[in-house]
Amino acid sequence: MGIFRKEEDMAARERFVRNYVDEHYEERIRSAYDLNLGDAKLP
């Protein structure tokens, strides 16, 4: 415990994780299953 102790903003962390997963989920699935569907988006 110091003078400049930083509290973690749990809500901001959750938003960051959700946004990251939302943005990168499709490419991870494509690479995991070696899918190449061109520019088509998965539903």
Summary of the structure (lengths in Angstrom):
residues: 43
radius of gyration: 17.4
end to end distance: 47.8
largest distance: 53.7
contacts: 54
relative contact order: 0.10
helix: 53%
strand: 0%
